[in-house]
Amino acid sequence: MKPARHLIVFTRPARLGAVKTRLAAGIGAGEAWRFHRGTVRALLGRVGRDARWRTWLALPSVALGAVDRTWSVAMPRLDQGRGDIGRRMARAFAQLPPGPAVLIGGDIPSLRSRHIVAAFRALGRAEAVFGPATDGGFWLVGLARRGRTLDPFSGVRWSTEHALADVRAKLPKDARVALVETLEDVDDAMAYQRWRAKAR
């Protein structure tokens, strides 16, 4: 029997003033909160019930027991813990049972189940898979989690155009790496306006 596939949704409760702070600086806390709530709810509605993988919520420690109507389906939770986003992502992967795992954020409105399917398919051949973002970061990272252990998340210049390149550079030189479709994550006002224009 093959190990189960795991999808980690890296998010936090929809609390006004506590989500999408970079975006809020450009469009206001209320609009950023509405974007976060709507995008996460839609994402979980699309991928949270998919029987092809088990979906986990990775939440801040203080939110592990939280009830949030944004989360439309009950699903197991992982503790992000402390540290920068790299340490928190590594911790989420480490808590999972065996099997290939893919981690995504909740701020990619164009993400669909087919993107997750493509990432897991890539992990059939590769040790790591990335979904590049248009800003030089990535909206998805996946690890096959077979054989050697990969931990490429330390010493990365997060929230910069160097993030994906830095993470890839932390992998062994002989690691098999795959890329899936490039998408835009909505982190700032300019990305938000582009998304709004496409959504009309």
C-alpha positions in Angstrom: 0.0 0.0 0.0 1.3 3.5 -1.0 1.8 6.0 1.8 -0.9 8.6 2.0 -0.6 11.9 0.3 -0.7 15.0 2.5 -1.7 18.6 1.6 -0.8 21.3 4.2 -2.7 24.6 4.0 -0.5 27.1 5.8 -2.9 29.7 7.2 -4.2 31.5 10.3 -7.7 32.5 11.7 -9.4 35.4 10.0 -8.9 38.0 12.6 -9.2 41.7 11.6 -5.7 43.3 11.7 -3.9 40.0 12.2 -4.0 38.6 8.6 -2.3 39.8 5.4 -0.5 42.7 7.0 1.6 43.5 4.0 -1.5 43.6 1.9 -3.4 45.6 4.5 -0.7 48.3 4.4 -1.9 49.1 0.8 -5.6 48.4 0.8 -6.6 48.7 4.5 -7.1 46.1 7.2 -10.8 45.5 6.5 -10.3 44.7 2.8 -7.3 42.5 3.5 -9.4 40.6 6.1 -12.2 40.1 3.6 -9.7 38.9 1.0 -8.1 36.4 3.4 -11.4 35.1 4.6 -12.9 34.7 1.1 -9.8 33.2 -0.5 -9.2 30.6 2.3 -12.8 29.6 2.4 -12.9 29.1 -1.4 -9.6 27.3 -1.4 -10.7 24.8 1.3 -14.0 24.3 -0.5 -12.1 23.3 -3.6 -9.3 21.1 -2.1 -10.3 20.3 1.5 -12.6 17.4 0.7 -10.6 15.9 -2.1 -10.1 12.1 -1.5 -6.9 12.0 -3.4 -5.0 13.5 -0.4 -5.5 14.3 3.3 -5.7 18.0 4.0 -4.1 19.5 7.1 -4.4 23.0 8.5 -1.0 24.4 9.7 -1.9 27.1 12.3 -0.1 29.3 14.8 0.2 27.6 18.2 -2.3 30.0 19.8 -4.9 29.1 17.1 -4.8 25.3 17.3 -8.0 25.2 19.2 -9.7 28.1 17.4 -13.0 27.9 15.7 -13.2 29.8 12.5 -16.2 29.7 10.1 -13.7 30.4 7.3 -12.7 26.7 7.7 -15.7 25.1 6.0 -14.6 21.5 6.7 -13.2 19.8 9.7 -9.6 18.7 9.2 -6.6 17.8 11.3 -4.3 20.6 12.5 -0.5 21.0 12.7 1.4 23.4 14.9 3.4 26.1 13.1 5.3 26.9 16.3 7.8 29.7 16.6 10.4 31.1 14.2 10.4 32.5 10.7 8.3 31.1 8.0 11.0 28.6 7.0 11.2 27.1 10.5 7.4 27.0 10.7 7.1 25.2 7.3 9.8 22.7 8.2 8.0 22.0 11.5 4.7 21.4 9.7 6.3 18.8 7.4 8.0 17.1 10.3 4.7 16.5 12.1 3.1 14.5 9.2 2.9 10.7 8.9 4.9 9.2 6.1 4.1 10.0 2.5 4.6 12.7 0.0 3.5 16.2 1.2 2.7 19.5 -0.5 2.4 22.8 1.3 0.4 25.8 0.0 -0.6 29.2 1.4 -4.1 30.6 1.4 -3.5 33.7 -0.7 -3.5 32.3 -4.3 -7.0 32.8 -5.7 -6.2 31.0 -9.0 -5.2 27.8 -7.3 -7.2 24.8 -8.3 -7.2 21.0 -7.5 -5.4 20.4 -10.8 -2.4 22.3 -9.5 -2.2 20.0 -6.5 -2.6 16.9 -8.7 0.3 18.1 -10.9 2.5 18.6 -7.8 1.9 15.2 -6.5 2.4 13.7 -9.9 5.8 15.5 -10.1 6.8 14.0 -6.7 6.5 10.6 -8.3 9.8 11.4 -10.1 11.3 14.3 -8.1 12.4 14.7 -4.5 11.0 18.3 -4.3 8.5 20.3 -6.3 7.9 24.1 -6.4 5.2 26.3 -7.7 7.0 29.5 -8.6 5.3 32.8 -7.9 5.6 35.8 -10.2 7.4 37.8 -7.5 10.3 35.4 -7.2 9.0 33.4 -4.3 6.8 30.3 -4.5 3.2 29.5 -3.8 3.8 25.7 -3.4 6.5 23.5 -2.1 6.3 19.7 -2.0 8.6 17.0 -0.7 8.6 13.3 -1.7 9.8 12.4 1.8 11.4 9.1 0.8 15.0 8.2 1.2 17.1 11.2 2.4 15.6 14.0 4.4 15.5 17.4 2.8 15.3 20.6 4.8 15.9 23.6 2.5 14.1 26.2 4.6 16.9 27.8 6.7 18.9 30.9 5.7 16.4 32.0 3.1 15.6 35.6 2.3 11.9 35.4 2.8 9.4 37.9 1.3 12.0 38.8 -1.4 12.5 38.0 -5.0 15.3 35.7 -3.9 13.2 33.2 -1.9 12.7 30.5 -4.5 16.3 30.7 -5.6 17.6 30.5 -2.0 15.5 27.5 -1.2 16.6 25.7 -4.3 20.2 26.5 -3.5 19.8 24.7 -0.1 18.9 21.4 -1.7 21.7 18.9 -2.5 23.2 19.5 -5.9 22.0 16.1 -7.1 18.4 16.5 -5.8 15.7 15.9 -8.5 13.6 19.1 -8.5 10.4 19.7 -10.5 8.4 22.9 -11.2 4.7 23.3 -11.7 2.7 26.2 -13.1 3.7 29.8 -12.1 0.9 31.6 -10.2 0.6 34.9 -8.5 0.1 35.1 -4.7 -1.6 38.3 -3.5 0.7 39.9 -1.0 0.5 43.6 -1.8 -1.8 46.2 -3.2 -0.5 45.9 -6.8 -1.1 42.1 -6.9 -4.5 42.7 -5.3 -5.5 45.2 -8.0 -4.3 42.8 -10.8 -6.4 40.0 -9.2 -9.5 42.3 -9.0 -9.1 43.3 -12.6 -9.0 39.6 -13.7 -11.9 38.7 -11.5 -14.3 41.2 -13.1 
